[in-house]
Amino acid sequence: MKQFLITAAGVFAGLMIFVIGVPFVLIAMAANAAGPGPLPARAVIELDLRDPLTDQSPQSPFAGIGRRSQSVMSIVEGLRRAETEDHVKGLLVRLPEDGLEPGMADELRQAIRHFRASGKPVIAFSQGLYPAGAVISTYEVGAASGDFWMQPGASFQVTGLSNEDLFFKRLFDKYAVHADYEQRYEYKNAVNGYLYSDYTPAHREAELSWLGSVYATSLSAAAADRKLDPAALRRSIEAGPYLAEDAQRLGLIDHLGQEREAEQNLLKRAGSGAEMVDFDDFARGRHGHSRGAGGSIAVIEAEGPIVTGRDGTTNPLSRGSTIYSDDVADAFYQAAKAKDVKAIVFRLNSPGGSDTASEQILDGVRAAKAAGKPVVVSMGTYGASGGYWVASEASAIVAQPSTLTGSIGVFGGKFAVGDALGRFGVDVRQLGVGGPFTGAFGMGQEFTPQQRQAISTWMDRIYDNFVARVAKGRKLTPDRVRQIAKGHVWTGAQAKDLGLVDELGGFYDAVAKAQSLAGLSGEPRIKRMTPQASPFEAFEKLFGVSAASARTMAAAAWVFGDPRSQAILDNMADARLRERGAGMVLAPDRLR
């Protein structure tokens, strides 16, 4: 009887999904797929940067359900198309009140400047700038417009750039939690918050270094766009905060007005009958960027931490991104075999992850190069640690001045919580068979001296492998790489001076570099080869049914009763356990 009731409940739940959930998903998918209406004869595009912003568009077909988000890549490509669209007469950029990621800001600044060069007016509008995150980067984007408006009485609190870190050492000591980690080397500070109660000298040096570089880049860019002396701009910025009226008087912005007044200004300049058009509607209605004669340039995108495997368990409704090594490596192998593909641009935004997963993706890069197809990496905000590992042997690396890259190093370890749990009457005991390293990553005790020596040797080997790949790819001696490695995070501007990056620029600079290396003339075709789940595969991940069953929908009734849902959870748990023993080539992910 009990089993019958459980089965009946499962069938009922499945039927509810079939009757209610499936139509909802299909309607949402149809809404996402439906194109907007025709563009007005005279249109002013409104780009709202207050919406959540990622480097790349989510790969799940369900990503559009819920609150809207957009990507830097879609904005950059959309604005490039808008330049040549006769119906588009101007651009209104709504700025966020807090900080933009510096690498994103660099890319957006370039795109806005390129749009302005077409002769079409741009207004950036702000309702206030507050010191949350890299607000200096938001100001950089606003300055690129050439016509910076603020709402009267709004706050202009752009005074510098800071970063805050949490240190748990005293808390851990109080509750007998032992953070047992090995680092290679002193600048690899991703776990310093667990090991210390304050910045180490190396940690302080590295963090002030990239903070200073990002700040200088943003100030220099804003000064150039506003035709101000950089030193004078810096003095004005650092003497703040101000109200909008003061900012205008000091030449930090151009106009005071409400958002509707900024709109009316652009519509008037656009001509009689002009209308405002949401950027997303424009971008979804225009997909002509792949035209061009001759060979194709493949674009492979990857964003997030790097892990092994395929994208098989991620919640397709989640906005988070992860780089799965099987998927990205396969994309490179396919691009290597595609006859029409002559070069590859690898758009990368990652603070790193698993060393073995990074090596698998790097093998895909090697395969493409071995097939005679140059690979150019275009870095977003991050191309650090494992993100630099996968880029190290590319034909060329293009980074933004504010990209955080390098972080050539590794860490690994565990939390030992046996003593902490013992205070609450919980005893951790361990049994095992095999060698002395068996059970090393158990949570009860710290590493034994023998286990610690094995961990240390393991870290050294991973670090040496990392150094070797950078030395080979960047044509540097291993000794030189070791001098600039040690886990040190560099900005793109610093990395170029050190030989870790070839050029400073954005996505289209990387496309131009790939075109040059491949010897392609004219306008190349852009061929996207980013791994992407189909709607049915996403449905499978969301509900735990097979893609074939999703297509027919006939199996929706047994969704909740499917025993594989528990298997998926078990696999996820197993993955977390495996990661405890993994070497992580991961940089701190600290902006925005």
BELLINBEL-V67536 format. One record per pair of residues at least 12 apart in sequence whose C-alpha atoms are under 7 Angstrom apart, sorted by the first residue. I is the first residue (numbers start at 1). GAP is how many residues later the second one is. D is the distance in Angstrom with one decimal. If there is no record, write none. Layout:
I/GAP/D ; I/GAP/D
This chain:
10/548/6.5 ; 10/550/5.4 ; 10/551/5.1 ; 11/546/5.2 ; 11/547/5.7 ; 13/547/6.6 ; 14/542/5.5 ; 14/543/3.7 ; 14/544/5.4 ; 14/545/5.4 ; 14/546/5.9 ; 15/541/6.6 ; 15/542/4.8 ; 17/539/6.8 ; 18/538/5.5 ; 18/539/6.7 ; 28/37/6.4 ; 29/32/7.0 ; 29/33/6.6 ; 32/32/6.6 ; 35/249/6.3 ; 35/250/5.6 ; 36/245/5.7 ; 36/249/5.9 ; 40/47/6.8 ; 40/235/6.8 ; 41/46/5.2 ; 42/45/5.0 ; 42/46/6.1 ; 42/47/6.3 ; 42/228/6.5 ; 42/231/6.8 ; 42/232/4.5 ; 42/233/6.4 ; 43/44/5.8 ; 43/45/4.8 ; 43/46/5.7 ; 43/231/5.4 ; 43/232/5.0 ; 43/233/5.8 ; 43/234/6.2 ; 44/44/5.9 ; 44/45/5.6 ; 44/46/4.7 ; 44/47/5.5 ; 44/223/6.7 ; 44/231/6.2 ; 44/232/4.9 ; 44/233/6.0 ; 45/45/6.3 ; 45/46/4.8 ; 45/47/6.1 ; 45/231/5.9 ; 45/232/4.9 ; 45/233/5.8 ; 45/234/5.5 ; 46/45/6.0 ; 46/46/4.7 ; 46/47/6.0 ; 46/230/6.7 ; 46/231/6.0 ; 46/232/5.0 ; 46/233/5.4 ; 47/45/6.1 ; 47/46/4.8 ; 47/47/6.2 ; 47/231/6.7 ; 47/232/5.2 ; 48/45/6.0 ; 48/46/4.7 ; 48/47/6.8 ; 49/45/5.7 ; 49/46/5.4 ; 49/47/5.8 ; 50/44/6.8 ; 50/45/6.2 ; 50/46/4.5 ; 51/17/6.7 ; 51/18/5.7 ; 52/17/4.8 ; 52/18/6.5 ; 53/16/5.9 ; 53/17/5.2 ; 53/18/5.4 ; 53/19/7.0 ; 54/16/6.4 ; 54/17/4.6 ; 54/18/6.3 ; 55/16/5.1 ; 55/17/4.8 ; 55/18/6.1 ; 55/294/6.9 ; 55/325/6.8 ; 56/15/4.9 ; 56/16/6.2 ; 56/17/5.5 ; 56/247/6.9 ; 57/13/6.7 ; 57/14/5.2 ; 57/17/6.9 ; 58/261/7.0 ; 59/473/5.1 ; 59/474/6.6 ; 60/256/5.6 ; 60/472/6.8 ; 60/473/6.0 ; 60/478/6.5 ; 61/473/6.9 ; 61/474/5.6 ; 62/254/6.3 ; 62/255/5.8 ; 63/253/7.0 ; 63/254/5.6 ; 63/256/6.7 ; 72/32/6.7 ; 76/32/6.8 ; 76/35/5.6 ; 78/205/5.3 ; 79/32/6.7 ; 79/36/6.5 ; 80/35/6.8 ; 83/32/5.7 ; 83/35/6.0 ; 89/31/5.9 ; 89/181/5.3 ; 90/30/5.2 ; 90/31/5.0 ; 90/32/5.9 ; 90/176/6.6 ; 90/180/6.8 ; 91/30/6.5 ; 91/31/4.8 ; 91/32/6.5 ; 92/30/5.9 ; 92/31/5.0 ; 92/32/6.0 ; 93/30/6.2 ; 93/31/4.6 ; 93/32/6.1 ; 94/30/6.1 ; 94/31/5.1 ; 94/32/6.3 ; 95/29/6.8 ; 95/30/6.0 ; 95/31/5.2 ; 97/30/6.9 ; 97/31/5.5 ; 97/32/4.6 ; 97/33/5.8 ; 98/31/6.1 ; 98/32/5.5 ; 98/33/6.6 ; 98/34/5.0 ; 98/35/6.3 ; 98/37/5.5 ; 99/33/5.8 ; 99/34/4.5 ; 99/35/4.2 ; 99/36/3.7 ; 99/37/7.0 ; 99/38/6.4 ; 99/39/5.5 ; 99/493/6.0 ; 100/34/5.9 ; 100/35/6.4 ; 100/37/5.7 ; 100/38/5.4 ; 100/492/5.9 ; 101/33/6.5 ; 101/280/6.6 ; 101/490/5.8 ; 101/491/4.8 ; 102/32/6.8 ; 102/35/5.5 ; 102/279/6.5 ; 102/300/5.5 ; 103/277/5.5 ; 103/278/4.0 ; 103/297/5.9 ; 103/299/5.1 ; 103/300/4.9 ; 104/276/6.5 ; 104/277/6.0 ; 105/32/5.7 ; 105/33/6.7 ; 105/35/7.0 ; 105/36/5.9 ; 106/294/6.3 ; 107/399/5.7 ; 108/33/6.6 ; 109/32/5.1 ; 109/35/5.7 ; 112/32/6.5 ; 112/33/6.5 ; 113/31/6.1 ; 122/23/5.3 ; 122/24/7.0 ; 122/25/6.6 ; 123/22/5.7 ; 123/24/5.0 ; 123/25/6.0 ; 124/18/5.3 ; 124/21/5.8 ; 124/23/6.3 ; 124/24/5.0 ; 124/25/6.0 ; 125/23/6.2 ; 125/24/4.8 ; 125/25/5.7 ; 125/134/6.8 ; 126/23/6.3 ; 126/24/4.8 ; 126/25/6.5 ; 127/23/5.8 ; 127/24/5.2 ; 127/27/5.8 ; 128/26/4.9 ; 128/27/4.8 ; 128/28/5.9 ; 129/26/6.0 ; 129/27/5.1 ; 129/28/5.6 ; 129/29/6.6 ; 130/26/6.7 ; 130/27/5.0 ; 130/28/6.7 ; 131/26/5.9 ; 131/27/6.4 ; 133/458/6.7 ; 133/459/5.0 ; 134/27/6.0 ; 134/458/6.1 ; 135/23/6.3 ; 136/22/5.9 ; 136/24/6.6 ; 136/25/6.8 ; 136/82/6.4 ; 137/81/5.9 ; 140/78/5.7 ; 140/81/6.5 ; 140/82/4.9 ; 143/79/5.4 ; 143/82/5.9 ; 143/83/6.2 ; 144/78/6.9 ; 144/81/5.5 ; 146/79/6.8 ; 146/80/6.8 ; 147/107/6.0 ; 148/105/5.1 ; 148/106/5.1 ; 148/107/6.4 ; 149/104/6.4 ; 149/105/5.9 ; 149/106/4.7 ; 149/107/5.6 ; 149/108/6.7 ; 150/94/6.3 ; 150/105/6.5 ; 150/106/5.1 ; 150/107/6.2 ; 151/105/5.7 ; 151/106/5.1 ; 151/107/5.2 ; 152/92/6.0 ; 152/93/6.8 ; 152/104/5.5 ; 152/105/6.0 ; 153/90/5.8 ; 153/91/5.6 ; 153/92/6.8 ; 154/89/5.7 ; 154/90/5.3 ; 155/87/6.2 ; 155/88/4.7 ; 155/89/5.9 ; 156/85/5.9 ; 156/86/5.0 ; 156/87/5.4 ; 156/88/5.9 ; 156/91/6.9 ; 157/83/6.5 ; 157/84/4.5 ; 157/85/6.2 ; 158/79/6.3 ; 158/83/6.6 ; 159/78/5.1 ; 159/79/4.6 ; 159/81/5.8 ; 159/82/6.4 ; 160/78/6.5 ; 161/50/6.9 ; 161/54/6.4 ; 166/27/5.9 ; 167/26/4.1 ; 167/27/6.1 ; 167/29/6.3 ; 167/30/5.1 ; 167/31/6.5 ; 168/25/5.8 ; 168/26/5.3 ; 168/29/6.4 ; 169/25/5.5 ; 169/26/5.6 ; 169/27/5.2 ; 169/28/5.2 ; 170/27/6.4 ; 175/245/5.5 ; 176/243/5.6 ; 176/244/4.8 ; 177/238/6.9 ; 177/239/6.1 ; 177/240/5.0 ; 177/242/6.9 ; 177/243/5.6 ; 178/237/5.7 ; 178/238/5.0 ; 178/239/6.4 ; 179/15/6.1 ; 179/16/6.3 ; 179/235/6.2 ; 179/236/4.6 ; 179/237/6.4 ; 180/233/5.5 ; 180/234/5.4 ; 180/235/5.9 ; 180/236/7.0 ; 180/266/6.4 ; 181/230/6.9 ; 181/231/5.6 ; 181/232/4.1 ; 181/233/6.2 ; 182/229/5.5 ; 182/230/5.5 ; 182/231/6.1 ; 182/274/6.8 ; 183/227/6.0 ; 183/228/4.4 ; 183/229/6.8 ; 184/225/5.2 ; 184/226/5.2 ; 184/227/6.2 ; 184/275/7.0 ; 184/279/6.8 ; 184/302/6.0 ; 184/303/6.6 ; 185/224/6.4 ; 185/301/4.5 ; 185/302/5.7 ; 186/16/6.2 ; 186/300/6.2 ; 186/301/6.9 ; 187/15/5.7 ; 187/16/5.8 ; 187/19/6.8 ; 187/299/5.7 ; 187/300/4.6 ; 187/301/4.9 ; 188/219/6.9 ; 188/221/6.1 ; 188/222/6.9 ; 188/298/6.6 ; 188/299/4.1 ; 188/300/6.4 ; 189/14/6.2 ; 190/397/5.9 ; 190/398/5.0 ; 206/282/6.4 ; 206/283/6.6 ; 210/280/6.1 ; 210/281/5.8 ; 213/278/6.7 ; 214/188/5.3 ; 217/184/6.7 ; 217/185/6.9 ; 219/15/6.9 ; 289/237/7.0 ; 290/235/4.8 ; 290/236/4.7 ; 290/237/6.6 ; 291/234/5.2 ; 292/231/5.0 ; 292/232/5.0 ; 292/233/4.8 ; 293/229/6.9 ; 293/230/6.5 ; 293/231/6.2 ; 293/232/6.8 ; 294/230/6.4 ; 295/45/5.4 ; 295/46/6.0 ; 295/47/5.7 ; 295/229/6.3 ; 295/230/6.7 ; 296/44/5.7 ; 296/45/4.6 ; 296/46/5.8 ; 296/228/5.7 ; 296/229/4.6 ; 296/230/5.8 ; 296/231/6.2 ; 297/44/5.7 ; 297/45/5.9 ; 297/46/4.9 ; 297/47/5.4 ; 297/48/7.0 ; 297/227/6.5 ; 297/228/6.1 ; 297/229/5.1 ; 297/230/6.0 ; 298/37/6.8 ; 298/43/6.1 ; 298/45/6.3 ; 298/46/4.6 ; 298/47/6.2 ; 298/228/6.0 ; 298/229/4.6 ; 298/230/5.6 ; 298/231/6.2 ; 299/45/5.8 ; 299/46/4.9 ; 299/47/6.0 ; 299/227/6.9 ; 299/228/6.0 ; 299/229/4.8 ; 299/230/5.8 ; 299/231/6.8 ; 300/45/6.4 ; 300/46/4.9 ; 300/47/6.1 ; 300/228/6.4 ; 300/229/5.3 ; 300/230/4.5 ; 301/45/5.9 ; 301/46/4.7 ; 301/47/6.1 ; 301/229/5.3 ; 302/21/5.8 ; 302/45/6.3 ; 302/46/5.1 ; 302/47/6.4 ; 303/18/5.9 ; 303/19/6.1 ; 303/20/5.9 ; 303/45/6.0 ; 303/46/4.7 ; 303/47/5.5 ; 304/17/5.1 ; 304/18/4.5 ; 304/19/5.6 ; 304/45/6.4 ; 304/46/4.9 ; 305/17/5.3 ; 305/18/5.8 ; 305/45/5.8 ; 305/46/6.3 ; 305/47/5.4 ; 305/48/5.2 ; 306/16/6.4 ; 306/17/4.7 ; 306/18/6.1 ; 306/19/6.9 ; 306/46/5.7 ; 306/47/4.5 ; 306/48/5.9 ; 306/51/6.4 ; 306/52/6.7 ; 307/16/6.2 ; 307/17/5.3 ; 307/18/6.1 ; 307/46/6.2 ; 307/47/5.6 ; 307/50/5.5 ; 308/16/5.6 ; 308/17/5.0 ; 308/18/6.7 ; 308/49/4.8 ; 309/15/5.6 ; 309/16/5.8 ; 309/17/5.2 ; 310/14/5.3 ; 310/15/6.9 ; 310/16/5.4 ; 310/17/5.7 ; 311/13/6.0 ; 312/229/6.6 ; 313/228/6.1 ; 313/255/6.9 ; 314/227/7.0 ; 315/226/6.6 ; 315/227/6.0 ; 316/222/5.8 ; 316/225/6.8 ; 316/226/6.1 ; 325/32/5.2 ; 325/33/7.0 ; 325/35/6.2 ; 325/36/5.7 ; 327/204/6.0 ; 328/33/6.3 ; 328/203/6.6 ; 329/31/6.5 ; 329/32/4.7 ; 329/35/4.7 ; 331/198/6.2 ; 331/199/6.6 ; 331/200/6.5 ; 332/32/5.1 ; 332/33/6.4 ; 332/36/6.2 ; 333/31/5.9 ; 333/34/6.6 ; 333/35/6.6 ; 336/31/6.7 ; 336/32/4.6 ; 336/35/5.9 ; 336/37/6.9 ; 342/31/5.5 ; 342/176/6.2 ; 343/30/4.7 ; 343/31/5.0 ; 343/32/6.1 ; 343/171/5.9 ; 343/175/6.0 ; 344/29/6.9 ; 344/30/6.3 ; 344/31/4.8 ; 344/32/6.3 ; 344/170/6.8 ; 345/30/5.9 ; 345/31/4.9 ; 345/32/5.8 ; 345/33/6.8 ; 345/165/6.7 ; 345/166/6.4 ; 345/169/6.7 ; 346/29/6.9 ; 346/30/6.1 ; 346/31/4.6 ; 346/32/5.9 ; 347/30/6.0 ; 347/31/4.7 ; 347/32/6.1 ; 348/29/6.9 ; 348/30/6.1 ; 348/31/5.0 ; 348/32/6.1 ; 348/35/6.5 ; 349/30/5.9 ; 349/31/4.9 ; 349/32/6.0 ; 349/33/4.9 ; 349/34/5.7 ; 350/32/5.0 ; 350/33/5.3 ; 350/34/6.6 ; 350/37/5.1 ; 351/31/5.4 ; 351/32/6.0 ; 351/33/4.9 ; 351/34/6.2 ; 351/35/6.8 ; 351/36/5.7 ; 351/235/5.7 ; 351/236/5.1 ; 351/237/6.9 ; 351/238/6.2 ; 352/32/5.9 ; 352/33/5.0 ; 352/34/3.7 ; 352/35/4.5 ; 352/233/5.6 ; 352/234/4.3 ; 352/235/6.2 ; 353/33/5.4 ; 353/231/5.3 ; 353/232/5.2 ; 353/233/4.9 ; 354/32/6.9 ; 354/228/6.7 ; 354/229/6.2 ; 354/230/5.0 ; 354/231/6.0 ; 355/31/6.4 ; 355/228/6.1 ; 355/229/6.0 ; 355/230/5.8 ; 358/28/5.7 ; 358/31/6.3 ; 358/32/5.5 ; 359/31/6.6 ; 361/29/6.0 ; 362/28/4.6 ; 365/29/6.7 ; 374/21/5.6 ; 374/140/6.6 ; 374/143/6.5 ; 374/144/6.5 ; 375/19/5.4 ; 375/20/5.2 ; 375/21/6.8 ; 375/139/6.9 ; 376/18/6.0 ; 376/19/5.7 ; 376/20/4.8 ; 376/21/5.8 ; 376/134/6.2 ; 376/138/5.9 ; 377/14/6.4 ; 377/17/6.7 ; 377/19/6.4 ; 377/20/4.8 ; 377/21/5.9 ; 377/133/7.0 ; 378/19/6.4 ; 378/20/5.0 ; 378/21/6.0 ; 378/128/6.6 ; 378/129/5.8 ; 378/132/5.8 ; 379/19/6.3 ; 379/20/4.8 ; 379/21/6.9 ; 379/24/6.9 ; 380/19/7.0 ; 380/20/6.9 ; 380/23/6.2 ; 381/22/4.6 ; 381/23/6.1 ; 382/21/5.6 ; 382/22/4.9 ; 382/23/6.0 ; 383/21/6.2 ; 383/22/4.7 ; 384/20/6.2 ; 384/21/4.0 ; 384/22/4.9 ; 384/23/5.4 ; 384/203/6.0 ; 385/21/6.0 ; 385/22/4.7 ; 385/23/5.3 ; 385/24/6.6 ; 385/200/5.0 ; 385/201/5.1 ; 385/202/5.6 ; 386/199/4.9 ; 386/200/6.0 ; 388/17/6.6 ; 388/18/6.0 ; 389/77/6.7 ; 392/77/6.4 ; 392/78/5.2 ; 392/81/5.3 ; 392/82/6.8 ; 393/76/6.8 ; 393/77/6.9 ; 393/79/7.0 ; 393/80/3.9 ; 393/81/6.9 ; 394/79/6.8 ; 396/106/6.1 ; 397/104/5.3 ; 397/105/5.3 ; 397/106/6.6 ; 398/103/6.3 ; 398/104/6.0 ; 398/105/4.8 ; 398/106/5.6 ; 398/107/6.0 ; 398/108/7.0 ; 398/112/6.0 ; 399/93/5.5 ; 399/102/6.8 ; 399/104/6.5 ; 399/105/5.1 ; 399/106/5.7 ; 399/107/6.6 ; 400/92/5.6 ; 400/104/5.2 ; 400/105/5.0 ; 400/106/6.1 ; 401/90/6.3 ; 401/91/4.5 ; 401/92/4.5 ; 401/103/6.0 ; 402/89/5.3 ; 402/90/5.6 ; 402/91/6.8 ; 403/88/5.2 ; 403/89/4.9 ; 404/85/6.5 ; 404/86/5.8 ; 404/87/4.6 ; 404/88/6.3 ; 405/84/5.9 ; 405/85/5.4 ; 405/86/5.9 ; 405/87/6.4 ; 406/82/6.5 ; 406/83/5.3 ; 406/84/5.7 ; 407/78/6.6 ; 407/80/4.2 ; 407/81/4.7 ; 407/82/4.5 ; 407/180/6.2 ; 408/58/6.9 ; 408/77/4.9 ; 408/78/6.2 ; 408/79/4.7 ; 408/80/6.6 ; 409/54/5.8 ; 409/76/6.7 ; 409/77/5.6 ; 409/78/4.2 ; 409/176/6.2 ; 410/49/6.7 ; 410/53/6.2 ; 410/173/6.7 ; 410/174/5.7 ; 410/175/4.7 ; 411/48/7.0 ; 411/172/6.2 ; 411/173/5.5 ; 411/174/6.6 ; 412/170/6.8 ; 412/171/5.2 ; 412/172/6.1 ; 414/27/6.5 ; 414/166/6.8 ; 415/28/6.3 ; 416/27/4.8 ; 416/28/5.4 ; 416/29/5.2 ; 416/30/5.5 ; 417/26/5.8 ; 417/27/5.6 ; 418/25/6.5 ; 418/26/4.0 ; 418/27/5.9 ; 428/16/5.4 ; 437/14/5.6 ; 441/139/6.8 ; 441/140/6.5 ; 467/14/6.3 ; 467/15/6.8 ; 474/26/6.6 ; 492/12/7.0 ; 536/14/5.8 ; 536/15/6.5 ; 543/16/6.2 ; 544/15/6.4 ; 544/20/6.7 ; 544/21/5.6 ; 545/14/6.2
